[in-house]
Amino acid sequence: MHRLFKEVLVKRVLLALCLSLVAAEAQAISRYDTTGMSCGQVQSAIENEGAVILRYRSPRDPSATRFDRYVRDRQYCRHNERAETTMVPTADRRACPVRECRPVEPQRRLRLPNKP
C-alpha cells in the first residue's frame, strides 16, 4: 500500500510541475507599446521573440487603446490559423507591416449547376 501511495504522489507532483511550466510559458510573452518604437524595432522584436503583444492607439479612435498578439510566422499560430499580414502604427510610420494569426476559412466547395 505504501508503494502505491508513493507512485500516486510522484505522478501528482510531476503533473503539477508540468502544468506550472505551461502556465509560466504562457505568461512569458513580451508586451510593447508601438507608439514609442520605430517600425524596424517592432519587426525586430517579433522576429527575435517569435510572438509578442503589441499595444497602440486606434487610428480611428485615438481615445481607444488596441492590443493583439503578433507573430513571426505560422509556427506561432494554432493548427487552424495562418499568419496574415496586417498593419500597426509606429512612431515613424502610420502603417508598419506585421503578421497576426487569423482563422483559416474552410475551402468552399465547387458547386456544379443543376442539370435542367
N, C-alpha and C positions, 0 to 999 in steps of 0.2 A: 504494500500500500504506500509506503514511504517513497519508493522509486517512482510510482505513478504520479504522486504529488509533485515531485521534483520535475518530472517531464512536463507536466501541465504548467508549472510555474515558469520554467525556462521558455516554453512556447509563448506564454503571455508576455514575458519580458521582451522577447525578440519581436513580437508583433507590435508592442508599444514603441519600441525603438524604431522600427521601420516606419510606422505611422508618423512619428515625430520628425523623422528625416524628410518625409514627403511634405509635411506642413512647413518645415523650415525652408525647403527649396521653393515652395510656392510664395513665400514671403520675401524671398531674396531678390525679386525683380527691382531694378533701379527706376527711379522716377525723376523726370526732368521737366523744367519749365522752358518751353521753346522760345519764349519772348526774350530771354537773355542769352540765347545761343545762335550761332550762325547756322546756316543750312548744312555746311560741311561738318560742323561739330555734332549736329543731330544725327546725320547719316553715319558718322564715325562711331558714335555711341551705340547705335543699333548694330552696326557691323561688328563691333568688338564684343558686345554682350549678347547678341542673338535676339533678345526681346527686351523691350523697355516700355514703361508707361510715359507718355508724353502729355503734358498739360499746357493749354494755351487758351487765350480769349477767343470766343467765337467771332469770326469775321462779320457775321450777320448781326449779332447782338453782343457788343463789347462788354455788357454787364454780365454775360454768361460765361462761365469757365467750362471748357470741354476737356476731356481726357479720354484716352483709349490706349490699348496695347498695340505696339508696332513691332514688326519682326524683320529679321534679315532675309528669311526665305521660308518656303513651305514647311521646312523641317520643324519650325516652331509653331505650326498650326495643328489643329486636331485633324483626325483622319478624314473628316467630312468637310474640310475647309481648304481654301487655297489662299496664297498670298497675292493680293492685288494692290496695284499702285494707287495711292491717294495723296493728297497734298495737305501739309500743315504749314501755318505761318511761322516764320522765324524772325530773328532780329534784322536780318539782311534781305529777306525775300518774303513776298506775300504768299508764295506757293512753293514749298520745298517738297520734292517727291520722296515718299517713304512707302512702305508696304504694311498692310494690315490684313489679318485673317478674315475672310468672308466665307459664308457657307457656299458649297458647290451646289448649283442647281441641278436637279436630275435632268438627264438628257430627255428632250422632248421626243416623243415617238413620231416617226414619219407616218402620217395618216394618208392612205390612198383614198381617192374619191370613190364614193359608192357607185357601183355599176347601175345604169338605168334599167 
